[in-house]
């Protein structure tokens, strides 16, 4: 028989191997295995349906000698009743898993996600889990959570209205998705039978798609004046000006690198790996955009990114433009993306070629050689568009009023003096060769 003192002094023998651990018997089939690593594990040998079998009870010292003997005695009693110890153990493990706190299981799920997700996606899951999910299911066992519990979480989120009175519908739906994924994993592991989120998203349909908020043309002069007088970080003020002049996507602005800029030809070759689609297109730089970039050189010229948060040592967050606009008093009235809608609408009103406008907005999402050619098309027209638009914004800002659009365009174009004449054929060839080589296509 074993004693506590003997067990504490046991060490792997010279004959101990990974496949054949040392074995020490106690009573009634209770044995202690000493592995080559030094760990000690209790097992119980028994016969069931005329077959010799063993079941693992647990490790020593987590399970003491007295506890191991008690478990062994219970197994012996169950055998007399015809209960298979292995089946009983599986039932007990399932019951323990089902009684596991949902929050503990959710945190384990999140930790595994960190290994496979992009940092940004993981952070979004982390934030939603800690903000809304964990507080909603606090102290609840995973097997006890019902559809009504999940709906209560969603309703609590919907009660947090935006300034315009609408609920955070998209955030609600994405949070429901996270809970659904957690229960899907639990269902695969046979911890739960049903997913309590089934059908929940249908109660919270997608909100009607709205364009990014933007001011009307009559309000644009005041907005441009407010940006010009912004007293926050100079880099943020310049970012708002750059966004207004270029009407690019905010992610394109944030990911803009100095190496993407060709000051010789005044071109910005946008190359952003977006979450959904690779964005590759060309933006001609107006005189005003070049001036903004020149002003940024002393601030971020030594860094990789043009708009670089020197405090956090990384590109600015996606909200830094919107936060600045909120400070200026345009919360709910204007977003960074809204500058694209302003430009798109009014460039058409100014009478520019619609196809050229669409190319400059980079609405063609196809990542192909044909798309590269399309983006190089109308480059001379697009150079004119970018310069006229920048001059038009300056006119609105300086005069504080909106002129007749056609007259304004005629006056601006008459005042533009092109110092160099660029051949569209030459530029097309240059851009195509560079882009094709970047894609690994040998010419």
Secondary structure, DSSP 8 states (H G I E B T S, - for coil): ---HHHHHH----TT--SSS-EEEE-STTEEEEE-TTS-EEEEEEEEETTEEEEEEEEEETTS-HHHHHHHHHHHHHHHHTT--HHHHHHHHHHHHHHTSBHHHHHHHHHHHHTTTS-HHHHHHHHHHIIIIIHHHTTT-BGGG--HHHHHHHHHHHHTSB-TTS-B-HHHHHHHHHHHHHHHHHHHHTTS-SS-TTTTTGGGS------------HHHHHHHHHHHHT--S-HHHHHHHHHHHHH---HHHHHT-BGGGEETTTTEEEEEEE-SSSEEEEEEE--HHHHHHHHHHHHHHTTSSBSSEETTTTEE--TTHHHHHHHHTT-TTT--TTHHHHHHHHHHHHTT--HHHHHHHHT-----SHHHHHHHHTTHHHHHHHHHHHHHHHHHHHHHSS---HHHHHHHHHHH---SS---HHHHHHHHHHHHHHHTT---
